[in-house]
């Protein structure tokens, strides 16, 4: 099953066609996508095998983030060994580096992103969305608590992130538009192997990152277990699972996103984000 936000409304998706869920269910399910996660199991049963004969075409301009106002947004740093190495971290990673991206940073898969400085970095990530609440979930049960997977970008303003004696990860990664997700949420059963998906990002056609989620140090089920060991996970919660190597700060010389470019982030079996970049006030290249 693929679901998304089309014209602000919950829809089942098939290619470039969308079935409005509220209308197709005769009002059984609300039009607001964020509300569906509290009834995810019921919704999934209803959607299974649902005819899409009445689906209608939609355009990219109508597509929003599949989850817009989650109660909690978790993000994981240093979750691919090659990225650990390029970040210059020497100790072995034995527990997830957890921070949050504030919810107002979430934006749609095709929205324009305003760059607040000349030091904004890219980080393509697999994003898991919780569909079943859980506290102290066993790793073996982790996937059963995931509604689906989507594509995310953990955009990062490196100066704010790293300034001061203690890094401000959450602030530096939470400017408006710094968490594009989408274009759809794909249920776990749609993947032959949800633990091994290709992911990449490219700037104006130049590939910047190219990896596979099988290389995650902490898999999605383990992240569900480790996070829920402390924090009860709620329906609709979002987990950014970490980025592979190839980020701009890890290059020599360092490299950052330029105004005027388009950043495309892709995950196998889900689709792509395509975010145009523009300069904010005071940034070189601003109109």
Order of alpha helices (4+ residues) and beta strands (2+ residues): beta-beta-beta-alpha-alpha-beta-beta-beta-alpha-beta-beta-beta-beta-beta-beta-beta-alpha-alpha-beta-beta-beta-alpha-beta-beta-beta
